[in-house]
Amino acid sequence: MTYELSYWERESFLKNIDLVIVGSGLVGLSAAIRAKERFPQYRVAIIERGGLPLGASTKNAGFACFGSMTELLDDLQHTPANTVWSVVERRWKGLQQLRKITGDSAISYFQHGGYELFTKAENTLFESCLDQLTEFNRLAGAITGHPEVYKKATTELPAFGFNGVQNLIINQAEGQIHTGQMMAALLNKAREKGIELWNGINITQIEDTTQGVELLTEAGWSIQAEQAIICANGFARQLLPQLDVWPARNQVLITHPIPNLKVKGCFHYDRGYIYFRNIDDRILLGGARNIDLEGEKTDQFAANEVIRTALTTFLHEVVCPNYPISIDSWWTGIMGLGPVKKPIVERVSSHIIAAVRLSGMGVAIGAGVGTEGADLL
């Protein structure tokens, strides 16, 4: 829909904007909050094309995680060790930044630990992890200050009631949050600081000009500002096609409430591709994107029935084999990935900064990435 702006709209809303942030998710809100801390006199406006954040910030699983062992071992197969562990450090620091902004109670942060599941067929992989425990604890301990981050936890298996799982390793420093409460808390912080949030505006093009930036909207009119930070993550290349980032979709389900549910904590399987947790006496389970990597390389919100069937089977056969469970609902979220599992936080032109490519680590690294982006102003 195209339409022309009135004189009142131009004069009252669209003049004298110091900073526009595209994307109202965790990164965008963190960037805005940081920018107002640094420059209280700035007029800051966040532009969001959805009624709610459209990407992954309100659609993730709420894992406050910074690296299961098989995820990191997989990363080390194709990424230098110093890069892998520097990203782990950014994830850890990002989580502390988020907790500092919101406070733990506002986001229901609980450090129940992050467990990794191993079946009998994965015994060799489990043994490889045990061989790496000392070194991983040395490196992770230097980052977190925790004396024993990773620990064999097989003795805890009976408490969860899983089927076909033979071993567990726990990351004792990991936790979980309530994603909706996180976003509400960040929105409240932004409003308290006088940050403006404009929903339902789709930016189709951004240009660096001699005066600042001009953002063209789908409605046909444009917004001018002194500077802009692009925090659109999986949708970033729609505005900045030169960036090495592409969308990746994830399928997620949540069950109806389950009486006497035994599962407590966050759980990872298959290098973190499958993940699940308890929330409100329900199981939230998602992922399995590796079943169809090309099919899920999209920014379209839609069901992938092959993956959903696999997740449903995993739910019934492994996670809750002895419960009469039913699925309440499904949804999808869009992440931003790239050739390297590392965020892009850089100035891409005189007046435009990019803070994108969260690589599925958004809850952990998002507040840090937004803060880093604002620190480039």
N, C-alpha and C positions, 0 to 999 in steps of 0.2 A: 504494500500500500504506500503510495506516494502522496504527500501533501505539503503545502507551504506553511511556513511558520508565521505566526502573527507578530506584530510589533511588540506586544507584551511578552511573548515568549523569548524573542531575541534579546530584549532589554533586561528582563528579570532573571532569566535562567542561563543564557549563553554568553554573557560578557564577563571578561576579567577572570578567566579560569587559569590558575597557575599550573595545575597538574591534572591530567586525565589518566585514570587507570582503567584499562580494558579487562574486564573479568572480575566478578565479585566473589570468587572463591577464597580459599584459605590464603593463597599467595597474594591476591589482589587486596584483600582486607588488611593483611599484615603489612604490605607495602604502604598502604594509605595511612595506617596507624603510625608507622615509623616516619613517614614523610611529615606528618603533622607534629610529631615529637621534635624533628629536626628544624622544621620551618613552620612554627605556629601561625604565622601570618598568611600562609598559603591558602588559597581556595582550592580544595581537592574534591574532585568528582569521580566516582566510580561508575563506569558504564557497563551494564549487563544486558545481554539480549534476551535472557530468559526471565520468567517471573521469579524464579529461584536460580541460584548458580547452576549453569547448564552442564558443566563438565563432570567432575568426579568428587568435588568437595562435599556435596550432600548425598553422595551415592556410594561412598567407600564403606569398608567394613569396620572402620574405627580401630585399626591395629596401630598401637604406638610401638612399632617394631623397627629395629635397625639392622637386622640381618640374622636369619637362621643359618646354621652351618652349611647346609647343602646349597642354599642360595649363594652364599659367599664363595664356597668352593667352585660352584658353577661360574660365577663371575671371574674367578681367578684363572679359569681356563682360557679366557680371551682378553683379559684386562690386566695391566701391570698391578702388582700387589700394592704399591704405594697409592695408586689411584683408587683401588677398591677400598682400602682402609681410610683414605681421606674422605670418601663418600660416607663410610660408616660414621666417621667423626661428625660430618655435617648433619647426618640424620640424628645422631644423639644430641648435638647442640640445637638442632631445630626443634626437637621435642622439648628441651628445656626452655627454649624461647617461647614456644606455644604455652607451656605451663606458666611461665612468668607473665605473659600477657593476660591470660584468662583466670588463672588460679585453678587448682585441681578440682575443687568441688563443682565449679561452674561447668566443667566438661565431663564430670564423672570419671576422672582418671583413677584407675586401679592397677597396681603393679602385681597382677596375678602371674606374670611370667608368660613367655611364648614357647609353646611346646612344638617339637617336630616329630612327626610320626614315621616309623620305619616298619615295613612289612617283612615277612620272612625272606621274600625274594630280594630284599634290599639289605641283607645282612652284611654284604661286602662293603656297601656304601656306609652303613652304620659303623663298621670297624674302621673305615677310613676316617670318619669323623672323630672317633675315639683317639686315633693316632694323632689328630691335630688339636686335641683339647688343650694341651698345655700351651702350645703356641698361640692358639686363638684367644685363650684367657689372658695371656701376656699382652697381646695387642689390644684386645677389647678392654681389658682392665686399665690400661694406660689412658684410654679414652674416657671411660665411664667412672673410674675410681672404684669399681666393684671388684672385690677380691676373687670372685669365681662367677663369671658371667655365664659360661656354658657348663652344663653338668648332666651326666647321665641320670635319667629319671624313670627308668623302666619299672622300678618298684611302685610307681604311682599309677600304672596302667589299670589295675583292677578298679580303681575309683571311678574311672570314666566309662567303662562298659563298652569299649570299642571292640570290633570284630576284625580279626586278621592282622592286627597290629602287634608286633613282637617287641619293639623297643621305642623308647622315647629319649630325646635330649631336650632339656629346657634351657632357654635363655632367661635367666632369673631377673634380668634388669628390664625386660620388656613389659609392656602394659597394654591397657585398652582404654578407649574413650567412648563417649556417646557423641557420634558425629553431628547429630542435629543440635545438641546443646553446645558443641564447639562453635558451630556457625552462628548460633543465636548470640553466644557470648561475644564473639568477634564483631558482629553487627552492632551490638550494644556499645562496645568500646568505640567503634567508628562514629556512631551517632553522638556519643558523649563528647567527642573531639570536634564535632561540627562537620564531619565529612559527609558529603552529599552522595546519595546512591540513586541512580537512575536505572530502572528496570525497563525491559521491553524495547530497547534501542539496539538494533543490529548494525554494527560498524562493518562496512564492506571494503573500505580502503583507508589507508593512512599515509599521509605525505609529510615529509619534513620540508618546511618552508623557511624563508629568511626570517620570518616573524615567530616561528615556533612550529607547531604541528596543526594539520587540518585533518579531521576525521570525517569521512563521508558516510552518511547513514543510508540504510536501505530505503528510507522514506524520501531521499533525494536532497535533503539539506545537510549541512555540515556543522561541525563543532570545532572551534579554534581554542587552542591552549598553548601555554608556554612550553610545556613538556608533556611526555606521555610515557607510561610504563605498560607494556603489553604482558598481561598475566593470563592469557587465554589457553596456555598449556597445549592440549591435544588439538586445539583449533588454531594454533598460532600461525601456521603457514598460510591460512586464508588471508592474513594481513601482512605477514613477513615471509614470502615464499622462499627467501634465501636461507632461512633457518633449517638446520638439519634435524627436524623433528617431525614425527608423523603420529596420527591418532591410533589408538588401540582400545578396543571395546572389551569390557568385562561383563559377564553375566552373573547376577547375584539373586539368591532366593532367601526368603525367611519363612520359617514354619509357623503354624499356630502354636500357642502355648502348650508346653509339654509338662504334665504333672511329674514331680519328683525327678526333674532333669539332673543328671549327674555331671554333665559337662560344665566345667568352670575354667575359663581362661581363653587364650587365643592359641590356635593350632595351625600348623603349616604342614603341607605334604607336597612331595614332588617338586623340590627346589622352590617352594613357595607359590607355585602355580595354582594350587588348591589351598584354600584357607577357610577356616570356620571358627565360630566363637559362640558363646552364650550371650543373650541379651533379653531381659524381661521374660525369663523362662522359655525362651525360644532358641532355635539354632539359626544363625545367619551363616550361609555358606556360599562361596562364589569362586570364580576363576576358571581353571581348566582351559585357558585361552590357548595353551600349547597344542591342544587337539586340532585346532584350526587357526593357525597363526595368520595366514593370509586372509581368511574370511573375516577375522576380527580386526584386521587392519583398516578400520573404517571409523568415520565420525557420525555414523547413522545409528540412532537409538532403535534397535530392533532385536528380536529373539534369534538366537542361533540354536535350533532345536537339537542338533547333534550334541552340542556342549551341555544344553539343559538336561538332556537325557542322561548324560554321563554324570552330571552333578547329582541328579535325583538318585541314580543308582548308588553313588558313593554315600549319599546321605542315609539311604535305607540299609545298605549292606555293611558299611564300615562305621559310620558315626553313631547311628541310633538303631542298631539291629533288633533291639528288644522293646522298642516303643511303638505304640500305634500313632504314628505321626502323619501329618498332612501339611502341604505347603500352603501358606497364606497368600504370598505374592512373589512376583519376580520384578526385577528392574535391570537396567544396564547403565554403565558409566563409561565415560570416555577419558582415557589417560593420554599422556604425551610421552612417546618413546623416541629413541634415536640410536645411532650406531654405538654410542658409548653410554653406559649407565651413569650419567653425570648431568646435572642441570646446566642449562644455558642461562647465565646471568651476565649480561654485557650491554654496553652501549652500542647500538647498531647504526646510529647516525647522530647528528649534532643534538637533536632534541628527543630522540626515541631510545628507550631502554627495553630490553627483553628480559623477562624472568619466567622461563618456561622449561619444559622437558623434565617433569618430575619423575618419570620412569617408574610409576607405580609406588613411589615412596612418599606420596604427598603428605600424609598425616605427619610423618616424621620430619620431612625436610622442608615442608611448605612455608612455615613461619620464618625459617631461616632464609629461604630463597627470596621471599617478599622483602624481608629486612635488608638483605644484600642489594636487591634492586633499588630500594629507596636510598641506600647509602651511596649509590652512584650519581645521585642528583647533584 
